Amino acid sequence: MTDGKASRLRPSRLTGCRKRLGTHIPPPALSRAIQALERAVGVPLLVRRSHATELTVAGWALIA
């Protein structure tokens, strides 16, 4: 994926993504919004690890 959105989502931490996207949403609110979106679409969009967060195949498909 080489479009603008995908390249802005490359940082492996949500904080890095927030900064690159220029959003002022607090991390807990962003996390809750992503979880709500995952519930709405019925699949995980992110793989969360202790020090990194990555898009799943469904996450990449959503932003494509």
Buried (B, 14 or more C-beta within 10 A) or exposed (E): EEEEEEEBBEBEEBEBBBEEEEEEEEEEEBBEEBBEEBEEEEEBBBEEEEEEBEBBEBBBEBEE
